[in-house]
Every structure is written in structure tokens, then in C-alpha cells.
Amino acid sequence: MDMMSVSVATARSAALVADARDSARDFLEGLVPAIASEAADTVVLVVSELVTNALRHGGGTCTLNLTAHPDSIEVAVHDRSPQAPRMRTPDLNGGTGGFGWPMVNRLAGATAVTHQAAGGKTVSVLLAR
């Protein structure tokens, strides 16, 4: 099993999300056997969405963990907020979002939100390899 952990910290910045995507790509490129390009694109998309949400709603810092299992890739993002992601009607006019969490749930084989005793939560997603 291959594992990677990346701390994404500081201000809410598109550069931090880009760094998380790059780290995910680097992790996926090192897997043996290699992951299909479409599956890799899905993992990177989910990483981007979860890290963006964690930075936006979780206090400005998060930790990304990627784990390769024989048949799946686990994406786990920990942030300081106890608030779980929620489904809501997407905002088509005001630009406040609402598209990401439903998309993640459609792409994932499974999702879980685990509240941590030390505070915050971890959002975990299993994606097909």
C-alpha cells in the first residue's frame, strides 16, 4: 500500500489548491501498477474540491492524505472545522457554490466524515483505481 501526506496551510489561496493537485499527480504517477489516466483525473478533481472546501470552510489550513489500495485510492482531508459538508441547492447566479459536494458523492465509491477527538473532521473519499 502506498501512502502520502501533504500539509496544505496558510491563507486561502488558489496556489495552495494547485500545490495539492500537483502533489496528488506526483503520488499517482509513482504508483505501480499505474493508474488509468481517467481515474487519475478523477482523483485530482476530488483532491481539488476537498482541499478548496477545507480551506474555505475549515479555518484556512488542512492536511491531505492519499492512500493507494489495490482497487481504490483514498483521499482524506482533515481540517479544523467540526461542520460536515452538506448538500445544498447550487447557486446558479450568486457564485457561492454548492456544486462540489454533490459531484464528489457522484464520483466516489464511498464517502465518510469522521469527527476527530482533538477537534475538526476528516472527509474521506474512496475512488476506483
FIDOTI-740081 format. One record per residue (C-alpha): residue number from 1; residue in one letter; x, y, z. Coordinates in Angstrom, 1 decimal. Example, Ala and Ser with C-alpha at 12.3 -4.5 7.8 and 13.67 -1.06 7.14 Angstrom:
<rs>
(r 1; 'a'; (12.3; -4.5; 7.8))
(r 2; 's'; (13.7; -1.1; 7.1))
</rs>
This chain:
<rs>
(r 1; 'm'; (0.0; 0.0; 0.0))
(r 2; 'd'; (1.4; 3.4; -1.0))
(r 3; 'm'; (0.7; 6.4; 1.2))
(r 4; 'm'; (1.4; 10.2; 1.1))
(r 5; 's'; (0.5; 13.0; 3.4))
(r 6; 'v'; (0.7; 16.7; 2.4))
(r 7; 's'; (0.0; 19.6; 4.7))
(r 8; 'v'; (-1.7; 22.5; 3.0))
(r 9; 'a'; (-1.6; 25.6; 5.1))
(r 10; 't'; (-1.7; 29.4; 5.4))
(r 11; 'a'; (-4.1; 31.7; 3.7))
(r 12; 'r'; (-7.0; 30.6; 1.4))
(r 13; 's'; (-5.1; 30.6; -1.9))
(r 14; 'a'; (-5.6; 29.1; -5.3))
(r 15; 'a'; (-1.8; 28.4; -5.3))
(r 16; 'l'; (-2.3; 26.0; -2.3))
(r 17; 'v'; (-5.0; 24.1; -4.1))
(r 18; 'a'; (-2.8; 23.9; -7.2))
(r 19; 'd'; (0.0; 22.5; -4.9))
(r 20; 'a'; (-2.3; 19.9; -3.6))
(r 21; 'r'; (-3.3; 18.9; -7.1))
(r 22; 'd'; (0.4; 18.7; -8.1))
(r 23; 's'; (1.2; 16.6; -5.1))
(r 24; 'a'; (-1.7; 14.2; -5.9))
(r 25; 'r'; (-0.5; 13.9; -9.5))
(r 26; 'd'; (3.1; 13.2; -8.3))
(r 27; 'f'; (1.7; 10.5; -5.9))
(r 28; 'l'; (-0.4; 8.9; -8.7))
(r 29; 'e'; (2.4; 8.9; -11.2))
(r 30; 'g'; (4.6; 6.9; -8.8))
(r 31; 'l'; (2.0; 4.1; -8.4))
(r 32; 'v'; (2.8; 0.5; -9.6))
(r 33; 'p'; (0.8; -0.7; -11.3))
(r 34; 'a'; (0.0; 2.6; -12.9))
(r 35; 'i'; (-3.5; 4.1; -12.5))
(r 36; 'a'; (-5.5; 4.8; -15.6))
(r 37; 's'; (-5.5; 8.5; -16.7))
(r 38; 'e'; (-9.2; 8.9; -16.3))
(r 39; 'a'; (-9.1; 7.6; -12.8))
(r 40; 'a'; (-6.1; 9.9; -12.0))
(r 41; 'd'; (-8.0; 12.9; -13.4))
(r 42; 't'; (-11.0; 12.0; -11.1))
(r 43; 'v'; (-8.6; 11.7; -8.0))
(r 44; 'v'; (-7.1; 15.1; -8.8))
(r 45; 'l'; (-10.6; 16.7; -9.3))
(r 46; 'v'; (-11.7; 15.3; -5.9))
(r 47; 'v'; (-8.5; 16.5; -4.2))
(r 48; 's'; (-9.0; 20.0; -5.7))
(r 49; 'e'; (-12.6; 20.1; -4.4))
(r 50; 'l'; (-12.0; 18.8; -0.9))
(r 51; 'v'; (-8.9; 20.9; -0.3))
(r 52; 't'; (-10.8; 24.0; -1.7))
(r 53; 'n'; (-13.7; 23.3; 0.7))
(r 54; 'a'; (-11.4; 22.7; 3.6))
(r 55; 'l'; (-9.5; 25.9; 3.1))
(r 56; 'r'; (-12.7; 27.9; 2.5))
(r 57; 'h'; (-14.8; 26.4; 5.3))
(r 58; 'g'; (-12.4; 24.7; 7.7))
(r 59; 'g'; (-10.2; 27.5; 9.1))
(r 60; 'g'; (-7.7; 28.1; 6.4))
(r 61; 't'; (-5.5; 25.0; 6.9))
(r 62; 'c'; (-5.9; 21.4; 6.1))
(r 63; 't'; (-3.9; 18.1; 5.7))
(r 64; 'l'; (-4.3; 15.9; 2.6))
(r 65; 'n'; (-3.6; 12.2; 2.9))
(r 66; 'l'; (-3.6; 9.9; -0.1))
(r 67; 't'; (-3.6; 6.1; 0.2))
(r 68; 'a'; (-3.4; 3.6; -2.7))
(r 69; 'h'; (-5.3; 0.4; -2.1))
(r 70; 'p'; (-5.3; -2.5; -4.6))
(r 71; 'd'; (-8.6; -1.4; -6.1))
(r 72; 's'; (-9.1; 2.1; -4.9))
(r 73; 'i'; (-7.5; 5.4; -4.0))
(r 74; 'e'; (-8.4; 7.0; -0.7))
(r 75; 'v'; (-8.4; 10.8; -0.5))
(r 76; 'a'; (-8.7; 12.1; 3.1))
(r 77; 'v'; (-8.7; 15.8; 4.0))
(r 78; 'h'; (-8.6; 16.9; 7.7))
(r 79; 'd'; (-9.5; 20.5; 8.7))
(r 80; 'r'; (-10.2; 22.3; 12.0))
(r 81; 's'; (-14.0; 22.8; 11.4))
(r 82; 'p'; (-16.4; 20.3; 13.1))
(r 83; 'q'; (-19.0; 21.2; 10.4))
(r 84; 'a'; (-19.7; 18.4; 8.0))
(r 85; 'p'; (-20.1; 19.1; 4.3))
(r 86; 'r'; (-23.7; 19.3; 3.3))
(r 87; 'm'; (-25.8; 19.0; 0.2))
(r 88; 'r'; (-27.4; 22.3; -0.9))
(r 89; 't'; (-29.0; 23.7; -3.9))
(r 90; 'p'; (-26.2; 25.0; -6.2))
(r 91; 'd'; (-26.2; 28.8; -6.6))
(r 92; 'l'; (-26.5; 29.4; -10.3))
(r 93; 'n'; (-26.4; 33.2; -10.0))
(r 94; 'g'; (-24.5; 34.4; -7.0))
(r 95; 'g'; (-21.3; 32.4; -7.3))
(r 96; 't'; (-21.4; 30.9; -3.8))
(r 97; 'g'; (-21.0; 27.3; -5.0))
(r 98; 'g'; (-22.9; 24.2; -3.9))
(r 99; 'f'; (-21.7; 22.1; -6.8))
(r 100; 'g'; (-18.7; 20.3; -5.3))
(r 101; 'w'; (-20.0; 18.0; -2.6))
(r 102; 'p'; (-22.7; 16.5; -4.8))
(r 103; 'm'; (-20.1; 16.0; -7.5))
(r 104; 'v'; (-17.7; 14.3; -5.1))
(r 105; 'n'; (-20.5; 12.0; -3.9))
(r 106; 'r'; (-21.4; 11.0; -7.5))
(r 107; 'l'; (-17.7; 10.2; -8.3))
(r 108; 'a'; (-17.0; 8.3; -5.1))
(r 109; 'g'; (-17.5; 4.7; -4.3))
(r 110; 'a'; (-17.9; 5.8; -0.7))
(r 111; 't'; (-17.6; 9.0; 1.4))
(r 112; 'a'; (-17.3; 9.4; 5.1))
(r 113; 'v'; (-17.0; 12.3; 7.6))
(r 114; 't'; (-15.2; 11.5; 10.8))
(r 115; 'h'; (-15.2; 13.9; 13.7))
(r 116; 'q'; (-11.8; 14.0; 15.5))
(r 117; 'a'; (-11.5; 13.9; 19.3))
(r 118; 'a'; (-8.8; 16.6; 19.0))
(r 119; 'g'; (-11.2; 18.8; 17.0))
(r 120; 'g'; (-12.1; 19.2; 13.4))
(r 121; 'k'; (-13.0; 16.5; 11.0))
(r 122; 't'; (-11.7; 14.3; 8.3))
(r 123; 'v'; (-13.6; 13.9; 5.0))
(r 124; 's'; (-12.6; 10.6; 3.3))
(r 125; 'v'; (-13.5; 9.5; -0.2))
(r 126; 'l'; (-12.8; 6.2; -1.9))
(r 127; 'l'; (-12.3; 6.3; -5.7))
(r 128; 'a'; (-12.0; 3.5; -8.1))
(r 129; 'r'; (-8.4; 2.8; -9.2))
</rs>
